[in-house]
Amino acid sequence: MKIVVVALGKIGLPLAVQFAGSGHEVVGVDVNPAVVDLVNAGTEPFPGEAELAERLADVVSRGALRATTDYGEAVPGADAVVLVVPLFVDGDGVPDFGWMDAATRSLAEHLTPGTLVSYETTLPVGTTRTRWKPMLEEGSGLTEGTDFHLVFSPERVLTGRVFADLRTYPKLVGALSPEGARRATEFYQAVLQFDDRTDLPRPNGVWDLGSAEAAEMAKLAETTYRDVNIGLANQFARFAGAHGIDVQQVIEACNSQPYSHIHQPGIAVGGHCIPVYPRLYLWNDPDATVVRAAREANAGMPEHAVTLLADAYGDLTGARVLVLGASYRGGVKETAFSGVFPTVAALRSRGAQVTVSDPMYSSDELAALDLPPHTDGDPVDAVVVQADHASYRDLSAEDLPGVKVVVDGRRVTDPARFPGVVHRVIGA
């Protein structure tokens, strides 16, 4: 097959490499010429994705994958087009379709009969049928279900482990017609390989959910579940901490029973998915009070962590506070909706002198994010651990001259390595 992947980001590029590695001709389209040049040189544009560097170099060297900024060069004659263009949500939870609309119109202009079009970007329920279908038909002059087929098939992977996740989780598809579902199932069966899983109600592979709306809701539901679960864990943690109970022991005890799956509490919920998709769900279902309450609970955790610090340290005016971790989670160089931003804002609002350190970011990169970089060895009065980078497990008081209080928002540091230092965690 000739396959086009639109948007060569942290999900789109591994997908393109996966498809090319499965024996197909793949053309990647991206609006960023620098990304296109790097891909054509066989060089990964971003670090940290397991197996990507080697696989990318291989498929490019074999001529199985190339990239372009030109839809007119890439799209005509394609058997399948997969779009992984970002969708943004504003502060009020309203989706901004700007980039996706632009990509869809460019695709429609060059769409030819016989193509399967699959959107993998997470969407509000109904978007595939009510937004993309008429936009593609109007721009192309073709008829969905006759001249081309449109499906929604959500990505279900985490950056850093995309290739492993593609093998592990069933590929969900939802079409607008039975023929579209058949085409989508055959397509993904041809480009993906699946691990055997005995824990599933049906064999691992491509699962047709019967409609685009069901597939759209499945992605929102599985991610919103995580946000609600973490919100509940954070509520438990705040109560436990106020009553001298270690919530970690409580959670471990609860989860020893097979019907309890309480997640981990922490200083923040970040990334492109968990803080965003519940708001897309709320856009469809504004009466979902449980979802709204969980989102508010999680959004309040950075302020709660700073309150823990102030309770232990005292007045933070002029205090030198180091925030450890700019990334939204350990081991990933990504600051999308990272807890570092509200944590820094909360500290600044209390008059603290804030600096930030992260092993994955240079001082210049931190400064560009409006995060004042910390110089190793400079004295600090207090520390807030925001990301669970593995290297933080080895931190000690000797690494942080002058430190009096540590608030570990991720339970990653060892209290025994901080003798004489007040050490606090969320939920204890």
C-alpha positions as a Python dict, from the first residue, in 0.01 Angstrom:
ca = {
    (1, 'M'): (0, 0, 0),
    (2, 'K'): (85, 363, -37),
    (3, 'I'): (17, 525, 301),
    (4, 'V'): (26, 893, 394),
    (5, 'V'): (76, 1006, 754),
    (6, 'V'): (-14, 1368, 822),
    (7, 'A'): (182, 1534, 1106),
    (8, 'L'): (516, 1377, 1197),
    (9, 'G'): (510, 1450, 1568),
    (10, 'K'): (576, 1225, 1866),
    (11, 'I'): (294, 992, 1763),
    (12, 'G'): (275, 1044, 1387),
    (13, 'L'): (641, 976, 1311),
    (14, 'P'): (657, 644, 1502),
    (15, 'L'): (335, 543, 1322),
    (16, 'A'): (488, 626, 985),
    (17, 'V'): (798, 423, 1075),
    (18, 'Q'): (579, 133, 1193),
    (19, 'F'): (383, 132, 867),
    (20, 'A'): (700, 150, 657),
    (21, 'G'): (860, -128, 859),
    (22, 'S'): (558, -348, 783),
    (23, 'G'): (641, -343, 412),
    (24, 'H'): (450, -43, 279),
    (25, 'E'): (540, 278, 96),
    (26, 'V'): (491, 568, 337),
    (27, 'V'): (494, 944, 276),
    (28, 'G'): (490, 1172, 578),
    (29, 'V'): (346, 1523, 553),
    (30, 'D'): (442, 1795, 799),
    (31, 'V'): (413, 2174, 791),
    (32, 'N'): (758, 2214, 949),
    (33, 'P'): (1034, 2201, 684),
    (34, 'A'): (1298, 2134, 950),
    (35, 'V'): (1115, 1818, 1060),
    (36, 'V'): (1080, 1708, 698),
    (37, 'D'): (1452, 1756, 636),
    (38, 'L'): (1548, 1559, 946),
    (39, 'V'): (1316, 1272, 859),
    (40, 'N'): (1449, 1255, 503),
    (41, 'A'): (1800, 1241, 649),
    (42, 'G'): (1694, 947, 868),
    (43, 'T'): (1743, 1151, 1186),
    (44, 'E'): (1484, 1160, 1464),
    (45, 'P'): (1360, 1517, 1523),
    (46, 'F'): (1302, 1458, 1896),
    (47, 'P'): (1478, 1238, 2151),
    (48, 'G'): (1342, 983, 2392),
    (49, 'E'): (1129, 747, 2180),
    (50, 'A'): (1249, 390, 2226),
    (51, 'E'): (1360, 218, 1902),
    (52, 'L'): (1275, 521, 1686),
    (53, 'A'): (1627, 626, 1586),
    (54, 'E'): (1724, 282, 1458),
    (55, 'R'): (1393, 208, 1288),
    (56, 'L'): (1375, 550, 1123),
    (57, 'A'): (1725, 524, 982),
    (58, 'D'): (1645, 179, 846),
    (59, 'V'): (1320, 258, 665),
    (60, 'V'): (1455, 584, 519),
    (61, 'S'): (1770, 413, 394),
    (62, 'R'): (1554, 150, 222),
    (63, 'G'): (1335, 414, 57),
    (64, 'A'): (1025, 297, 243),
    (65, 'L'): (964, 634, 411),
    (66, 'R'): (1005, 988, 289),
    (67, 'A'): (866, 1321, 405),
    (68, 'T'): (733, 1635, 239),
    (69, 'T'): (547, 1957, 315),
    (70, 'D'): (340, 1918, -4),
    (71, 'Y'): (0, 1750, 20),
    (72, 'G'): (-22, 1758, -360),
    (73, 'E'): (286, 1540, -384),
    (74, 'A'): (184, 1298, -110),
    (75, 'V'): (-191, 1241, -115),
    (76, 'P'): (-305, 1155, -471),
    (77, 'G'): (-326, 781, -525),
    (78, 'A'): (-288, 693, -157),
    (79, 'D'): (-454, 376, -34),
    (80, 'A'): (-479, 521, 316),
    (81, 'V'): (-424, 857, 487),
    (82, 'V'): (-375, 868, 863),
    (83, 'L'): (-399, 1205, 1039),
    (84, 'V'): (-240, 1271, 1379),
    (85, 'V'): (-265, 1651, 1377),
    (86, 'P'): (-279, 1819, 1722),
    (87, 'L'): (-609, 1938, 1865),
    (88, 'F'): (-585, 2207, 2130),
    (89, 'V'): (-822, 2300, 2412),
    (90, 'D'): (-842, 2651, 2557),
    (91, 'G'): (-870, 2740, 2925),
    (92, 'D'): (-1248, 2707, 2913),
    (93, 'G'): (-1232, 2357, 2766),
    (94, 'V'): (-1335, 2465, 2416),
    (95, 'P'): (-1155, 2267, 2143),
    (96, 'D'): (-953, 2462, 1889),
    (97, 'F'): (-975, 2277, 1558),
    (98, 'G'): (-757, 2525, 1369),
    (99, 'W'): (-467, 2297, 1277),
    (100, 'M'): (-693, 2000, 1212),
    (101, 'D'): (-927, 2204, 992),
    (102, 'A'): (-632, 2329, 788),
    (103, 'A'): (-494, 1978, 745),
    (104, 'T'): (-836, 1839, 652),
    (105, 'R'): (-893, 2106, 387),
    (106, 'S'): (-546, 2045, 240),
    (107, 'L'): (-614, 1673, 235),
    (108, 'A'): (-955, 1720, 71),
    (109, 'E'): (-805, 1931, -205),
    (110, 'H'): (-590, 1637, -320),
    (111, 'L'): (-802, 1338, -214),
    (112, 'T'): (-857, 1078, -486),
    (113, 'P'): (-1112, 794, -509),
    (114, 'G'): (-1043, 471, -325),
    (115, 'T'): (-866, 622, -25),
    (116, 'L'): (-929, 525, 336),
    (117, 'V'): (-902, 830, 567),
    (118, 'S'): (-837, 761, 934),
    (119, 'Y'): (-822, 1022, 1210),
    (120, 'E'): (-621, 916, 1514),
    (121, 'T'): (-622, 1245, 1706),
    (122, 'T'): (-854, 1230, 2009),
    (123, 'L'): (-1181, 1409, 1927),
    (124, 'P'): (-1510, 1509, 2089),
    (125, 'V'): (-1785, 1258, 2015),
    (126, 'G'): (-1947, 1326, 1678),
    (127, 'T'): (-1657, 1513, 1518),
    (128, 'T'): (-1574, 1251, 1254),
    (129, 'R'): (-1927, 1236, 1121),
    (130, 'T'): (-2040, 1597, 1159),
    (131, 'R'): (-1718, 1790, 1093),
    (132, 'W'): (-1467, 1586, 893),
    (133, 'K'): (-1712, 1408, 661),
    (134, 'P'): (-1875, 1725, 520),
    (135, 'M'): (-1542, 1909, 507),
    (136, 'L'): (-1376, 1629, 310),
    (137, 'E'): (-1673, 1590, 76),
    (138, 'E'): (-1700, 1962, 7),
    (139, 'G'): (-1328, 2005, -54),
    (140, 'S'): (-1283, 1699, -271),
    (141, 'G'): (-1613, 1671, -456),
    (142, 'L'): (-1615, 1304, -357),
    (143, 'T'): (-1877, 1113, -159),
    (144, 'E'): (-1790, 935, 165),
    (145, 'G'): (-1896, 572, 164),
    (146, 'T'): (-1875, 556, -215),
    (147, 'D'): (-1561, 731, -335),
    (148, 'F'): (-1365, 720, -8),
    (149, 'H'): (-1413, 585, 344),
    (150, 'L'): (-1373, 775, 668),
    (151, 'V'): (-1298, 621, 1008),
    (152, 'F'): (-1188, 720, 1354),
    (153, 'S'): (-917, 508, 1516),
    (154, 'P'): (-774, 664, 1834),
    (155, 'E'): (-407, 643, 1917),
    (156, 'R'): (-366, 459, 2249),
    (157, 'V'): (7, 494, 2310),
    (158, 'L'): (238, 686, 2539),
    (159, 'T'): (537, 878, 2413),
    (160, 'G'): (858, 696, 2493),
    (161, 'R'): (705, 352, 2435),
    (162, 'V'): (493, 389, 2120),
    (163, 'F'): (613, 74, 1943),
    (164, 'A'): (558, -145, 2249),
    (165, 'D'): (211, 1, 2307),
    (166, 'L'): (114, -57, 1943),
    (167, 'R'): (176, -427, 1999),
    (168, 'T'): (12, -442, 2341),
    (169, 'Y'): (-325, -273, 2304),
    (170, 'P'): (-612, -354, 2066),
    (171, 'K'): (-650, -110, 1778),
    (172, 'L'): (-996, 44, 1797),
    (173, 'V'): (-1176, 150, 1479),
    (174, 'G'): (-1510, 315, 1425),
    (175, 'A'): (-1644, 378, 1076),
    (176, 'L'): (-1942, 549, 912),
    (177, 'S'): (-2039, 238, 716),
    (178, 'P'): (-1986, -141, 721),
    (179, 'E'): (-1758, -117, 417),
    (180, 'G'): (-1552, 152, 586),
    (181, 'A'): (-1517, -71, 890),
    (182, 'R'): (-1402, -361, 673),
    (183, 'R'): (-1146, -143, 495),
    (184, 'A'): (-1014, 0, 821),
    (185, 'T'): (-984, -343, 980),
    (186, 'E'): (-791, -479, 683),
    (187, 'F'): (-566, -173, 678),
    (188, 'Y'): (-464, -186, 1043),
    (189, 'Q'): (-421, -563, 1030),
    (190, 'A'): (-172, -507, 750),
    (191, 'V'): (37, -242, 929),
    (192, 'L'): (33, -354, 1294),
    (193, 'Q'): (144, -666, 1478),
    (194, 'F'): (-12, -765, 1811),
    (195, 'D'): (110, -950, 2119),
    (196, 'D'): (-98, -1240, 2246),
    (197, 'R'): (-303, -1141, 2551),
    (198, 'T'): (-504, -1394, 2746),
    (199, 'D'): (-654, -1127, 2972),
    (200, 'L'): (-879, -978, 2701),
    (201, 'P'): (-1242, -1075, 2629),
    (202, 'R'): (-1150, -1132, 2263),
    (203, 'P'): (-822, -1180, 2077),
    (204, 'N'): (-582, -886, 2066),
    (205, 'G'): (-592, -712, 1729),
    (206, 'V'): (-821, -470, 1547),
    (207, 'W'): (-1154, -419, 1724),
    (208, 'D'): (-1444, -268, 1528),
    (209, 'L'): (-1661, -70, 1772),
    (210, 'G'): (-1947, -32, 1527),
    (211, 'S'): (-1946, 346, 1481),
    (212, 'A'): (-1714, 643, 1477),
    (213, 'E'): (-1896, 779, 1781),
    (214, 'A'): (-1827, 467, 1986),
    (215, 'A'): (-1457, 482, 1901),
    (216, 'E'): (-1445, 854, 1984),
    (217, 'M'): (-1611, 792, 2319),
    (218, 'A'): (-1388, 495, 2401),
    (219, 'K'): (-1076, 710, 2384),
    (220, 'L'): (-1232, 987, 2591),
    (221, 'A'): (-1367, 738, 2843),
    (222, 'E'): (-1044, 547, 2902),
    (223, 'T'): (-849, 867, 2960),
    (224, 'T'): (-1118, 1039, 3164),
    (225, 'Y'): (-1131, 731, 3386),
    (226, 'R'): (-766, 786, 3472),
    (227, 'D'): (-823, 1152, 3557),
    (228, 'V'): (-1122, 1067, 3777),
    (229, 'N'): (-929, 786, 3946),
    (230, 'I'): (-631, 1011, 4016),
    (231, 'G'): (-866, 1282, 4140),
    (232, 'L'): (-1014, 1034, 4388),
    (233, 'A'): (-663, 926, 4494),
    (234, 'N'): (-571, 1290, 4550),
    (235, 'Q'): (-883, 1344, 4763),
    (236, 'F'): (-787, 1040, 4971),
    (237, 'A'): (-430, 1171, 4998),
    (238, 'R'): (-535, 1512, 5123),
    (239, 'F'): (-762, 1358, 5386),
    (240, 'A'): (-496, 1106, 5491),
    (241, 'G'): (-230, 1373, 5521),
    (242, 'A'): (-454, 1585, 5742),
    (243, 'H'): (-514, 1291, 5977),
    (244, 'G'): (-166, 1142, 6007),
    (245, 'I'): (-240, 846, 5781),
    (246, 'D'): (0, 722, 5511),
    (247, 'V'): (-221, 702, 5203),
    (248, 'Q'): (31, 480, 5023),
    (249, 'Q'): (-26, 202, 5274),
    (250, 'V'): (-401, 249, 5235),
    (251, 'I'): (-382, 228, 4855),
    (252, 'E'): (-162, -80, 4861),
    (253, 'A'): (-403, -246, 5101),
    (254, 'C'): (-706, -158, 4889),
    (255, 'N'): (-545, -274, 4565),
    (256, 'S'): (-464, -614, 4713),
    (257, 'Q'): (-831, -689, 4646),
    (258, 'P'): (-903, -745, 4275),
    (259, 'Y'): (-1187, -494, 4248),
    (260, 'S'): (-985, -194, 4364),
    (261, 'H'): (-750, -14, 4126),
    (262, 'I'): (-675, 316, 4299),
    (263, 'H'): (-412, 516, 4110),
    (264, 'Q'): (-128, 718, 4261),
    (265, 'P'): (-183, 1067, 4403),
    (266, 'G'): (66, 1339, 4323),
    (267, 'I'): (149, 1702, 4274),
    (268, 'A'): (9, 1731, 3921),
    (269, 'V'): (-151, 1556, 3625),
    (270, 'G'): (18, 1665, 3303),
    (271, 'G'): (76, 1570, 2943),
    (272, 'H'): (-123, 1600, 2622),
    (273, 'C'): (-388, 1347, 2731),
    (274, 'I'): (-514, 1322, 3088),
    (275, 'P'): (-560, 1696, 3159),
    (276, 'V'): (-712, 1758, 2814),
    (277, 'Y'): (-945, 1475, 2715),
    (278, 'P'): (-1176, 1506, 3018),
    (279, 'R'): (-1240, 1861, 2904),
    (280, 'L'): (-1326, 1732, 2557),
    (281, 'Y'): (-1568, 1493, 2723),
    (282, 'L'): (-1717, 1779, 2926),
    (283, 'W'): (-1762, 1974, 2604),
    (284, 'N'): (-1994, 1694, 2491),
    (285, 'D'): (-2143, 1626, 2835),
    (286, 'P'): (-2136, 1944, 3049),
    (287, 'D'): (-2354, 1778, 3316),
    (288, 'A'): (-2083, 1522, 3400),
    (289, 'T'): (-2032, 1644, 3757),
    (290, 'V'): (-1799, 1360, 3854),
    (291, 'V'): (-1564, 1439, 3566),
    (292, 'R'): (-1568, 1812, 3643),
    (293, 'A'): (-1499, 1760, 4012),
    (294, 'A'): (-1205, 1529, 3941),
    (295, 'R'): (-1052, 1775, 3696),
    (296, 'E'): (-1082, 2053, 3954),
    (297, 'A'): (-932, 1832, 4225),
    (298, 'N'): (-630, 1747, 4012),
    (299, 'A'): (-581, 2105, 3895),
    (300, 'G'): (-560, 2212, 4260),
    (301, 'M'): (-276, 1980, 4357),
    (302, 'P'): (19, 2212, 4276),
    (303, 'E'): (-128, 2474, 4510),
    (304, 'H'): (-178, 2203, 4773),
    (305, 'A'): (189, 2100, 4746),
    (306, 'V'): (300, 2460, 4793),
    (307, 'T'): (71, 2488, 5096),
    (308, 'L'): (244, 2180, 5242),
    (309, 'L'): (575, 2357, 5189),
    (310, 'A'): (457, 2678, 5354),
    (311, 'D'): (316, 2484, 5649),
    (312, 'A'): (653, 2316, 5702),
    (313, 'Y'): (882, 2609, 5620),
    (314, 'G'): (685, 2917, 5719),
    (315, 'D'): (663, 3243, 5530),
    (316, 'L'): (803, 3182, 5181),
    (317, 'T'): (876, 3549, 5110),
    (318, 'G'): (1232, 3561, 4981),
    (319, 'A'): (1284, 3188, 5027),
    (320, 'R'): (1505, 3021, 4769),
    (321, 'V'): (1289, 2736, 4641),
    (322, 'L'): (1410, 2489, 4382),
    (323, 'V'): (1150, 2299, 4177),
    (324, 'L'): (1289, 1968, 4056),
    (325, 'G'): (1142, 1860, 3723),
    (326, 'A'): (1005, 2059, 3432),
    (327, 'S'): (875, 1752, 3248),
    (328, 'Y'): (519, 1645, 3313),
    (329, 'R'): (642, 1293, 3397),
    (330, 'G'): (972, 1126, 3459),
    (331, 'G'): (1191, 1021, 3170),
    (332, 'V'): (1001, 1222, 2909),
    (333, 'K'): (1120, 1553, 2768),
    (334, 'E'): (779, 1717, 2741),
    (335, 'T'): (622, 2006, 2932),
    (336, 'A'): (265, 1993, 2793),
    (337, 'F'): (37, 2090, 3083),
    (338, 'S'): (325, 2012, 3318),
    (339, 'G'): (271, 2077, 3688),
    (340, 'V'): (588, 2285, 3689),
    (341, 'F'): (400, 2591, 3562),
    (342, 'P'): (126, 2612, 3828),
    (343, 'T'): (380, 2510, 4095),
    (344, 'V'): (614, 2794, 4000),
    (345, 'A'): (319, 3035, 3982),
    (346, 'A'): (199, 2933, 4329),
    (347, 'L'): (548, 2978, 4475),
    (348, 'R'): (590, 3317, 4311),
    (349, 'S'): (252, 3429, 4446),
    (350, 'R'): (389, 3367, 4796),
    (351, 'G'): (702, 3571, 4730),
    (352, 'A'): (949, 3284, 4685),
    (353, 'Q'): (1260, 3314, 4470),
    (354, 'V'): (1205, 3018, 4238),
    (355, 'T'): (1450, 2825, 4024),
    (356, 'V'): (1395, 2506, 3824),
    (357, 'S'): (1619, 2213, 3739),
    (358, 'D'): (1558, 1915, 3512),
    (359, 'P'): (1815, 1662, 3387),
    (360, 'M'): (1649, 1657, 3043),
    (361, 'Y'): (1656, 2035, 2986),
    (362, 'S'): (1943, 2278, 2941),
    (363, 'S'): (1945, 2614, 3117),
    (364, 'D'): (1862, 2790, 2791),
    (365, 'E'): (1565, 2558, 2731),
    (366, 'L'): (1430, 2624, 3079),
    (367, 'A'): (1472, 2998, 3041),
    (368, 'A'): (1282, 2985, 2711),
    (369, 'L'): (992, 2832, 2906),
    (370, 'D'): (1002, 3119, 3159),
    (371, 'L'): (1145, 2879, 3415),
    (372, 'P'): (1450, 3036, 3585),
    (373, 'P'): (1727, 2775, 3562),
    (374, 'H'): (1902, 2658, 3876),
    (375, 'T'): (2279, 2637, 3894),
    (376, 'D'): (2400, 2313, 4050),
    (377, 'G'): (2559, 2376, 4386),
    (378, 'D'): (2380, 2703, 4455),
    (379, 'P'): (2225, 2708, 4803),
    (380, 'V'): (1851, 2657, 4844),
    (381, 'D'): (1613, 2687, 5136),
    (382, 'A'): (1352, 2443, 5014),
    (383, 'V'): (1282, 2196, 4736),
    (384, 'V'): (963, 2080, 4563),
    (385, 'V'): (989, 1760, 4358),
    (386, 'Q'): (753, 1795, 4062),
    (387, 'A'): (860, 1514, 3824),
    (388, 'D'): (962, 1157, 3904),
    (389, 'H'): (1288, 1142, 3709),
    (390, 'A'): (1481, 829, 3804),
    (391, 'S'): (1792, 1029, 3896),
    (392, 'Y'): (1603, 1194, 4183),
    (393, 'R'): (1604, 863, 4370),
    (394, 'D'): (1972, 922, 4447),
    (395, 'L'): (1935, 1280, 4567),
    (396, 'S'): (2055, 1366, 4915),
    (397, 'A'): (2086, 1672, 5135),
    (398, 'E'): (2449, 1705, 5021),
    (399, 'D'): (2328, 1776, 4668),
    (400, 'L'): (2113, 2066, 4790),
    (401, 'P'): (2325, 2293, 5011),
    (402, 'G'): (2124, 2469, 5280),
    (403, 'V'): (1798, 2281, 5221),
    (404, 'K'): (1564, 2285, 5521),
    (405, 'V'): (1242, 2140, 5374),
    (406, 'V'): (1170, 1896, 5092),
    (407, 'V'): (817, 1845, 4962),
    (408, 'D'): (827, 1542, 4735),
    (409, 'G'): (520, 1552, 4516),
    (410, 'R'): (602, 1216, 4356),
    (411, 'R'): (741, 1005, 4644),
    (412, 'V'): (1060, 947, 4449),
    (413, 'T'): (1323, 1069, 4698),
    (414, 'D'): (1451, 871, 4998),
    (415, 'P'): (1380, 1047, 5330),
    (416, 'A'): (1677, 865, 5487),
    (417, 'R'): (1909, 1061, 5259),
    (418, 'F'): (1790, 1390, 5410),
    (419, 'P'): (1891, 1376, 5780),
    (420, 'G'): (1791, 1690, 5966),
    (421, 'V'): (1570, 1804, 5678),
    (422, 'V'): (1192, 1821, 5705),
    (423, 'H'): (1069, 1577, 5440),
    (424, 'R'): (703, 1583, 5334),
    (425, 'V'): (507, 1382, 5080),
    (426, 'I'): (150, 1415, 4956),
    (427, 'G'): (-77, 1193, 5157),
    (428, 'A'): (115, 1128, 5477),
}
